[in-house]
Amino acid sequence: MLGMAAWPGAAGSAAQTPAGPAHAPQYGPIPGTNVITTPAAPAALVFHPQAPYAYVPARHANDIILYRTDPRDGRMLSFGSVSSEGRQPTFGASFDASGRMLYLPNAASNSIAQFAFEPATGGLRWVDTVDLSGIPGAGLYPYVITLGPENIRAYVTMYRSSRVLVFEIEAETGRLDFRSMVETGPMPVGLFFDSEGHYAVVNNQAANRLQLFEAQQGSGELSLVQNFEAPGLIEPFFAQPFPGRELFYALAGGVNAIFQLRLRVDAGHARLEQCAAPVPTGVMPNTFLALSEDKAHAFEANYQSNDVSMYRVDACGVLSPLSPPSVATGPGPIQIKAMPGTDLFYSLDYLSNTIRAYRLGRDGQLLPERFE
């Protein structure tokens, strides 16, 4: 996982210098391959929820590469860039549900940049930046921003300070207004809500546990319900929900496995419990699971083994590896992302400044897409 020990430039990390291929000034598909070039080490791949555009924050260049996408053949062609308005943007960027605003954590500058989407061009217009250093007690290193189910609040995990910050989203402008904070365990990376938005799960990477919080109706404030630990749950990097079901998948980077958990609520009492055996991944699983449109298959990028693990999802949401269990990527994949409304998937290959395109096969495997 790309935590403190894996992000180049993070404290305690090994020196890694991504090296990209020589390519034309306009970045995009290389004919005869499934490779899309980027000008700098990609930190994230964020698709607009409705329009044919994608955005790639560049970790070291401190900008956002703009791409037009073609949902028919998977092409992505760059048409410029904008400043990230901060240093070292993370993979934790997010659009709001309507696609009006993009929110981008910049870890090294301890800030959240806010951009308005411009429908006429697909561009991004900077609106404001929240300097988290100006919030007493907020701490350092914003990692992931999560918008609440009603799209009126945002939650930011502070990786080096064991906190989650709560913001209200101004209805007219989309700007973030700080409201409160809650303490977590050490090294929280992400916060994700259940399908109804009543509960949220935060991983504590350094404590080998997950925390279940209840979100207070009306205020959105978080209160701790449970500290969840399980044998083998080592260095959990995310605890991601399965849409429409009370399931969470926790990526355990210390043991290269995905733990499968159920959120159970009985008589108003909520708890997480393990509902199936962990399933194996490649070496150092990263960030988010990507799901097929019909939710029948799931995929996970593995940073050190340079591949994507592939799974079947049964009627109860339980994962089982496909055969073969993985497909090759470029060096250092940090994400596998699905293009909304298509059967196309993309690995974000951090160490080669590339993105690779795949199409969902008939049996659920990812097949490299070949650009003509």
C-alpha positions in Angstrom: 0.0 0.0 0.0 1.1 3.5 -0.6 1.3 4.6 3.0 4.1 6.3 4.8 6.5 3.6 3.8 5.7 3.4 0.2 4.9 6.9 -1.2 8.2 8.3 -2.6 9.1 11.3 -0.6 7.1 10.3 2.5 9.0 10.0 5.8 10.8 6.7 6.1 10.2 5.7 2.4 12.8 4.2 0.1 14.0 6.5 -2.7 12.1 5.7 -5.9 12.2 7.8 -9.0 9.5 7.0 -11.5 10.8 7.0 -15.1 8.4 7.6 -17.9 8.7 6.7 -21.6 9.7 9.2 -24.3 6.6 10.4 -26.0 5.0 13.2 -28.0 4.0 16.4 -26.1 0.4 15.4 -26.4 0.0 12.4 -24.0 -2.3 9.5 -24.8 -2.5 6.0 -26.3 0.5 4.3 -27.9 -0.8 2.5 -31.0 -0.4 -1.3 -30.9 -0.5 -1.4 -27.1 -2.9 -0.9 -24.2 -0.6 1.9 -22.8 -1.6 5.5 -22.3 1.2 7.9 -21.4 1.3 10.6 -18.8 3.9 13.3 -18.3 4.6 12.6 -14.6 4.1 10.1 -11.9 0.4 9.7 -11.6 -1.1 9.8 -8.1 -4.7 9.2 -9.0 -7.2 8.6 -11.8 -10.5 10.4 -11.3 -13.3 10.0 -13.8 -16.0 12.6 -14.1 -19.3 10.9 -13.0 -21.2 12.0 -16.1 -19.0 13.7 -18.7 -16.3 12.0 -20.9 -13.3 13.4 -19.0 -10.7 12.1 -16.6 -8.2 13.8 -14.3 -4.7 12.6 -13.2 -3.1 14.4 -10.3 0.7 14.2 -10.7 2.4 13.4 -7.5 5.7 15.1 -8.1 4.8 17.7 -10.8 2.1 19.2 -8.6 -0.5 19.5 -11.3 -3.6 17.8 -12.7 -3.4 16.3 -16.2 -6.7 16.7 -18.1 -7.9 13.9 -20.4 -10.7 13.5 -22.9 -12.0 9.9 -22.8 -13.7 7.8 -25.4 -16.0 5.2 -23.9 -16.2 3.2 -27.1 -12.5 2.2 -27.4 -11.1 3.4 -24.1 -8.8 6.1 -25.5 -7.7 8.9 -23.2 -6.0 12.0 -24.8 -4.6 14.8 -22.8 -5.6 18.4 -23.5 -3.6 20.3 -20.9 -3.1 20.6 -17.2 -3.8 22.9 -14.3 -1.9 23.4 -11.1 -2.8 21.2 -8.2 -2.6 24.4 -6.0 -0.5 22.5 -3.5 2.3 19.9 -3.1 2.1 16.2 -3.5 -1.5 15.5 -4.4 -2.8 12.2 -3.2 -5.0 9.5 -4.7 -7.8 10.6 -2.3 -9.3 13.1 -4.7 -13.1 13.0 -5.2 -15.9 14.7 -7.3 -19.1 15.4 -5.6 -22.1 13.3 -6.7 -23.2 15.9 -9.3 -19.7 16.3 -10.8 -19.8 20.0 -10.1 -16.7 20.1 -7.8 -13.4 18.2 -7.5 -11.7 18.2 -4.1 -8.0 17.3 -4.0 -5.9 16.7 -0.9 -2.3 18.0 -1.2 -0.4 16.1 1.5 2.9 18.0 1.6 1.2 21.5 1.7 -1.4 20.3 4.2 -4.3 21.6 2.2 -7.4 20.8 0.3 -7.8 22.4 -3.2 -11.2 22.9 -4.6 -12.0 23.0 -8.4 -15.1 23.7 -10.3 -15.8 21.5 -13.4 -16.3 23.5 -16.6 -18.8 21.6 -18.8 -18.1 23.5 -22.0 -14.4 22.5 -22.1 -13.9 19.7 -19.5 -11.4 21.9 -17.7 -11.1 22.6 -14.0 -11.2 26.1 -12.5 -9.6 26.6 -9.1 -12.1 28.0 -6.6 -10.4 27.9 -3.2 -7.9 26.1 -1.0 -8.4 25.2 2.6 -5.1 25.6 4.5 -5.4 22.9 7.2 -2.4 24.4 9.1 -4.7 27.2 10.0 -7.1 24.9 11.9 -5.8 24.5 15.5 -5.2 20.8 16.3 -6.0 19.6 12.8 -2.6 18.1 12.3 -0.8 17.0 9.2 -1.0 15.1 5.9 -4.5 15.0 4.5 -4.9 11.7 2.6 -8.5 11.0 1.4 -11.6 13.2 1.2 -14.9 11.4 1.4 -18.2 13.1 0.7 -21.2 12.1 2.9 -24.2 10.4 1.4 -26.2 13.6 1.3 -23.4 15.5 -0.4 -23.6 18.3 2.2 -20.5 17.2 4.3 -17.0 16.1 3.6 -14.6 14.1 5.8 -10.8 14.3 5.5 -8.5 11.7 7.1 -5.3 13.2 8.5 -2.7 10.4 8.1 0.1 11.7 10.4 -2.2 13.1 13.1 -4.8 10.4 13.8 -7.8 12.6 13.1 -10.8 13.0 10.8 -11.8 16.6 9.9 -15.5 17.3 9.2 -16.5 20.1 6.8 -19.8 21.4 5.5 -20.1 22.0 1.8 -21.6 25.4 0.9 -24.6 24.8 -1.3 -24.1 27.7 -3.7 -20.3 27.7 -4.1 -19.2 24.1 -3.2 -16.6 25.5 -0.8 -15.6 23.6 2.3 -16.2 25.1 5.8 -14.5 23.4 8.7 -16.9 22.3 11.5 -15.3 19.8 13.8 -12.8 16.9 14.2 -12.7 13.5 15.8 -9.7 11.5 17.0 -9.0 8.1 15.5 -6.3 5.4 15.9 -2.9 6.0 14.3 -2.4 6.5 10.6 -6.0 6.7 9.3 -6.0 6.5 5.5 -9.6 6.4 4.4 -13.1 6.8 5.7 -16.1 5.1 4.0 -19.8 5.0 4.7 -22.2 2.1 4.7 -24.9 2.1 2.0 -27.3 4.1 4.1 -24.8 6.6 5.4 -25.4 5.8 9.1 -22.0 4.3 9.9 -18.5 4.9 8.7 -15.4 2.7 8.8 -11.9 4.1 9.3 -8.7 2.0 9.0 -5.9 2.5 11.5 -2.9 1.3 9.5 -0.3 1.5 12.3 -2.6 -0.2 14.9 -3.8 -3.1 12.7 -7.4 -2.4 13.3 -10.6 -0.8 11.9 -12.8 1.7 13.7 -16.6 1.8 13.3 -18.2 5.2 13.8 -21.8 6.2 13.9 -22.7 9.4 12.0 -25.2 11.5 13.9 -28.2 12.3 11.8 -28.5 16.0 11.2 -25.1 17.1 12.4 -22.9 14.5 10.7 -20.7 14.3 13.8 -18.9 10.9 14.3 -19.0 8.9 17.5 -16.9 5.7 18.0 -18.9 2.5 18.2 -16.2 -0.3 17.9 -12.5 -1.0 17.6 -12.4 -4.1 15.3 -9.3 -6.4 15.3 -8.9 -9.8 13.7 -6.0 -12.3 13.5 -3.9 -11.5 10.4 -5.4 -8.0 9.9 -2.0 -6.4 9.5 -1.6 -2.9 8.1 -5.1 -2.4 6.8 -5.0 0.2 4.1 -8.7 0.6 3.3 -12.1 -0.7 4.4 -14.2 -0.2 1.3 -18.0 -0.8 1.2 -19.8 -2.9 -1.3 -22.6 -0.8 -2.9 -26.1 -1.8 -1.7 -24.9 -4.4 0.8 -23.7 -4.1 4.4 -20.2 -5.4 3.5 -16.8 -4.0 3.7 -13.5 -5.2 2.2 -10.4 -4.4 4.2 -7.1 -4.5 2.3 -4.4 -5.9 4.6 -1.1 -4.9 3.1 0.9 -6.7 5.8 -0.3 -10.1 4.7 -1.4 -9.5 1.1 -5.0 -10.3 1.6 -8.5 -8.9 1.5 -10.6 -9.3 4.7 -14.3 -9.6 4.1 -16.5 -8.0 6.8 -20.2 -7.5 7.5 -21.8 -4.6 9.3 -24.4 -6.0 11.5 -27.0 -3.8 13.3 -29.2 -5.5 15.9 -31.6 -3.5 18.1 -29.7 -0.4 17.3 -26.3 -1.9 18.2 -23.8 -2.0 15.4 -20.7 -4.0 15.0 -18.3 -5.3 12.3 -17.7 -9.1 12.1 -15.8 -11.3 9.7 -18.1 -13.0 7.3 -15.7 -15.1 5.1 -12.1 -16.1 5.0 -9.6 -13.6 3.7 -8.8 -13.9 0.0 -5.2 -13.6 -1.3 -3.9 -10.6 -3.4 -0.7 -9.9 -5.1 2.2 -8.2 -3.3 1.2 -4.9 -1.6 -2.4 -4.4 -2.5 -3.4 -0.7 -3.1 -6.2 1.7 -2.6 -9.7 0.9 -3.9 -11.3 -2.2 -5.3 -12.8 -1.6 -8.7 -16.2 -3.3 -9.4 -17.8 -4.2 -12.7 -21.1 -2.5 -13.6 -23.1 -5.6 -12.6 -21.1 -5.9 -9.4 -20.3 -9.5 -10.3 -16.5 -9.0 -10.5 -13.9 -7.0 -8.5 -10.3 -6.1 -9.2 -7.4 -4.9 -7.0 -4.0 -3.4 -8.0 -0.8 -4.7 -6.4 2.1 -2.3 -6.2 5.0 -4.7 -5.8 3.9 -7.6 -7.9 2.9 -5.4 -10.9 -0.4 -7.0 -11.5 -4.2 -6.8 -10.8 -5.9 -9.5 -8.8 -9.3 -10.6 -10.3 -12.3 -11.9 -8.3 -15.8 -13.2 -8.8 -18.4 -11.7 -6.5 -21.1 -14.2 -5.4 -24.7 -13.3 -4.5 -23.7 -12.6 -0.9 -20.8 -10.3 -1.9 -18.1 -12.8 -1.1 -15.0 -12.7 -3.3 -13.3 -15.7 -4.9 -10.2 -15.5 -7.1 -10.6 -16.1 -10.9 -8.4 -18.4 -12.9 -5.9 -17.1 -13.8 -6.0 -14.9 -10.6 -4.3 -11.8 -12.0 -3.3 -9.8 -15.1 0.0 -8.0 -15.6 0.3 -4.2 -15.4 3.2 -1.8 -15.7 5.6 -1.1 -12.9 4.1 0.0 -9.6 0.3 0.0 -10.1 -1.4 2.1 -7.4 -5.0 1.9 -8.6 -7.3 0.0 -10.8 -10.3 2.2 -11.8 -13.4 1.6 -13.8 -14.7 4.1 -16.4 -18.3 4.8 -15.3 -21.0 3.2 -17.5 -18.5 1.0 -19.5 -16.7 -2.3 -19.3 -13.3 -0.5 -19.4 -10.8 -0.6 -16.5 -7.4 1.2 -16.1 -4.4 0.5 -14.0 -2.4 3.5 -12.9 1.3 2.6 -13.1 3.1 5.0 -10.8 6.7 3.9 -11.6 6.4 4.1 -15.4 4.2 7.3 -15.8 1.7 5.2 -17.7 -2.0 4.1 -17.6 -3.0 0.7 -19.0 -6.4 0.0 -20.4 -8.4 -3.3 -20.0 -11.8 -4.5 -21.1 -13.9 -6.9 -19.1 -14.0 -10.3 -20.7 -16.9 -12.7 -21.0 -15.7 -14.8 -18.0 -14.8 -11.8 -15.8 -11.1 -11.5 -16.6 -9.5 -8.2 -17.6 -8.2 -8.3 -21.2 -5.6 -5.7 -22.4 -7.3 -3.3 -24.8 -5.2 -2.7 -27.9 -5.2 0.8 -29.4 -5.1 0.9 -33.2 
